[in-house]
Amino acid sequence: MGDDRYGRTPRSGGRAPWERPISVQDLVDRVDAESTAPPTPPNPVAANESQATGTPRAARDTSHLRRVANAPGTGSNRAVRPADPSTDPVTEELPAVTAATPPPDAPVKPTPAAQRAKALLSRKVTSPADYPTTALPAPVGTEPAKRISPARRRRNRRLALAGRACLAVIAVVALVVTGGGWSYLKAKDSNFQQVSALDDNNTDVVDADGQTGDENFLIVGTDTRAGANGSLGAGSVDDAEGARSDTVMLVNIPANRARVVAVSFPRDLDVTRPDCEGWDNDKAAYNGSKYPGAVGDKLNATYALGGPKCLTKVITKLSGLKINHFVGIDFSGFESMVDVVGGVEVCTTKPLVDEILGTVLTTPGKQTVNGSTALDYVRARHVYGEERSDYDRINRQQRFLSSLLRSALSSKVLFDPGKLNGFINAFAQHSFMDNVTTKDLLTLGRSMQKMQAGAITFLTVPTAGTTSYGNEIPRESDIKAIFRAVIDDQPLPGEKKTEAPATTSAAPTAKPKLLAVDPSTVSLQVSNGSGQAGIAGTTATKLANQGFQIYSTGNYADGTSAKTKVRYSAGHEAEAATVASAIPGATLEPATGLGSIVEVVAGADFAGTVKAPTAFGQALPDTPTDSGGPSAAPVTLPSDLEHVNAADDLCK
C-alpha cells in the first residue's frame, strides 16, 4: 500500500482514507457538516502569490480532509496538524459551530441535506445502474446484534425449551413405533414355540385359487395333564398320558375380512388317520417313530399319536380348506388369557353342576367369570340336565368364545398396552404354533376390530349317530356343503352381516358376441354329477372325439347336480361357450379357482349326447348363464346345522 493522495505515508498497518469503510451514518454526518459549515477565509499567502505571478489561484480547502480523517466510524484517531506560526495571523476568528439544543419536547427536524440523503438511500434499486452516486453498498453478512429486552429473552428461551421437548416426544414416539415396536415384536416372537404342522402341498385342498387371501387358523385346545395343567383340575399323567385335542376349531377369515366363521369338530369324531410321525407332547417335538394309517380312529387320538401335523392332514381332508396357521394352547394358557382381559361374561339359565368337576356356576343369569371358573365352564362334559355330552359342551365353548372374542378385540385390550402385553405373554407362554407371529395376531385383530358381532358365526360339523365303539359318524356330504359355502362366502345360518345399501343399477348392456375357439386349445375337467357310475368317462371320450383336450375325470366336488353345466373362470368365456355348444341343454356357470381349465358337470338331466361344436371363428349361440356362480346356485346346508352367532343373547 503506497502513500495517500496528499503525499502522506499511512501508519504501519493502517489504510488510506479512501480504503477505509464509511457507514451510512458517516455519510449523513458528512452531508450535514458540509451544508452548515461557514465559507473558508481566503489564504493571504496564496493571494500574494497570485498577485506576484499575475495568475489567479483558487484557495485550497483542506478542512474536509480533517473531517474525513477523524470522522466517526472511520477507525482513524490521527490528530490535526497545528497551523504554522510563521504564517500570517488569522484575521478573523469564527466561533465554533454547535447545534442549538432544542427543548426536550420539541420534535427534531431533519436538515434538508439529511432528507435528501435519506431519500437517496430509500430509493428502490432494480439494477446496478440505479445506485446513487453518494451511497455505499449495504454491508453483507450477519445483521448487527440488537439489544433484546430481558422479558423477550425469557419468552424466547421458554419457546426454545418447549420446541426441544416437543421434538423429544416425537422422537420417542417414532422410536417406539418403528425401532422400539419392531424390537417388541421380535422379542415376543422369540418366545413363541414353533412346531411343524402345515403342509403347503396338500392335494386335499379344494379350489386353492378361490381361497387366495383367506386366513385359516386350526386352533387346538389340548388336555395335557403334564406340568402346571395337573394343578388345574385336569388330572395327572397317570390318568391320561400325553395330550389329546380336547377342542378342535377351524377358523376361516376371508380375504375381505367381512366375517369370521369358526367350525368346531367333536373330539370323538370318527376319522381315517393317515400315516403319521410320532409326537412327543412333553417336548413338543416329533420323535421319529412312524405309525401307519388306520380307519376308525378318534379325532383326539389322532392328535395324541401324530401331533399337529397328523391332525392338520385329517382336518384338511374333511374341510378342503388350505390351513395356513396352526395354534395349540393348553389349560393354563387359556386360564391366563381370560384373567388378563379381566374375565369373560357368561350366562346360564340354571346352576351349572358337573358330575366330575362339581359346581361350576352356583347361580343362573349373566355373570363374569375368572380364568379358573371359565376353564371348568368350557370343559364340563357331564353336566346334570345336558343330554348331548360333547355337543352341549361345544355349544358352551362357542358362546364363551363369542364373548371372549368381543373382549379381546375391544379397545380396552387392543389399545391398553398393559393388557395387550399380558394377553400376548399368556398366549406365548402356553402355546405352540406354526406360521404365527405377534405381528400377524395384531394385524389380524385390528383388521377385525370394526367387525360387527353378527358377522362372527360358530358352526358344528354334523354327525349321524355313533359307531359300535363310540365314535361320532361324520355326515361327509353335509360337511362338504358347509365348507363349500365357507369358501364361496355364501350366507350361513344365524349370520347377521350388515347389508350394503341398495344401489340403482344401470340398464343392462348387450353382451358382446363370442367367437368359437379351436377345441384343441381347451382343456376339460369332466365331472360326474348325475349319480350314475361311469358317466364322466364316457362323456370325456365323446368330447375328446370332438377335438377337446381332457385334463381329468372324476366325481363332482359338490356331489350331485340337477343340471348339466359348463363351469369356467373369468377370461375364459369363449372356451366355455364353445364347449357348451357341443352339449345340448348345458348352461354356463362362472366359477373361481379353475384357472384355464373348463369343467363339464354331467348332471341328472344329461342325455349323453355330444355333438360337433360351433366351427372355429364362427359366432357362438347365446347360452343360458347362471351369472351369479355359487351365489346363484346356493349350496344346500343341512336344516339341523348347529350354529351360534356372536351377536346372540347369551342367555337364550
Number of C-alpha atoms within 10 A of each C-alpha: 9 10 12 14 10 7 8 10 14 14 10 6 6 13 18 16 18 11 10 14 13 19 16 19 11 16 18 17 15 18 18 17 15 13 13 13 11 10 8 11 12 13 15 15 12 15 15 12 13 14 12 10 9 9 10 12 13 11 14 10 12 9 12 13 13 13 14 17 20 17 18 16 13 16 15 15 10 10 9 12 7 6 8 8 7 6 10 10 10 10 9 7 7 8 6 7 10 7 7 6 7 10 8 7 6 8 8 9 9 11 13 12 18 18 13 14 19 14 11 15 16 9 11 10 11 8 7 7 8 10 16 14 8 11 15 14 10 8 10 6 6 6 7 7 6 6 7 8 8 9 9 10 12 11 11 12 12 12 12 12 12 12 12 12 12 12 12 12 12 12 12 14 14 13 14 14 13 12 12 14 14 14 14 16 14 14 12 17 17 12 16 21 16 19 19 16 21 23 15 9 8 14 12 17 18 21 20 16 12 15 21 13 12 18 19 21 22 26 20 25 20 22 22 26 25 20 12 14 17 16 12 16 13 21 15 17 14 9 9 14 14 19 24 23 26 21 22 22 22 23 20 24 21 20 12 9 16 17 21 23 22 23 22 23 24 25 21 19 23 22 23 17 24 17 14 22 18 20 24 17 22 13 8 15 15 19 13 11 10 14 14 9 12 12 10 15 17 21 26 26 20 25 26 23 22 25 27 29 22 23 26 22 20 18 21 21 18 20 24 20 25 28 25 18 20 24 20 22 22 24 26 23 22 19 21 22 23 23 19 21 20 16 22 23 18 23 21 17 12 12 16 19 18 20 11 10 16 13 16 18 21 10 14 14 13 13 14 12 19 19 22 19 17 23 22 21 24 19 20 23 21 19 22 12 10 14 11 12 13 18 19 17 20 26 19 21 21 25 24 20 18 24 19 20 16 18 19 22 20 18 12 14 19 19 12 12 11 11 19 18 16 18 21 19 19 20 22 21 16 20 23 22 23 21 15 18 19 19 15 10 12 16 12 15 16 15 14 17 16 11 18 16 21 18 20 24 26 28 24 21 22 24 19 10 12 14 12 7 10 12 20 22 17 20 14 15 15 20 20 22 20 24 22 24 18 22 23 19 15 15 14 19 16 19 22 19 17 11 6 6 6 6 6 6 6 6 6 6 6 6 7 6 12 17 19 23 22 16 22 12 11 20 18 26 21 27 24 27 28 23 16 12 10 12 22 23 15 13 23 22 14 16 24 16 13 16 15 20 17 18 14 15 19 15 19 21 16 13 15 18 17 14 17 24 25 27 27 26 18 12 11 17 18 17 24 27 28 28 28 27 22 17 24 14 16 24 21 22 22 21 22 17 16 19 15 15 20 24 25 30 30 30 22 16 14 21 12 12 12 19 14 16 22 21 15 13 11 13 15 20 15 12 14 14 17 17 13 12 17 19 14 13 11 15 19 11 18 15 7 7 16 15 19 23 22 26 19 16 10 20 12 7
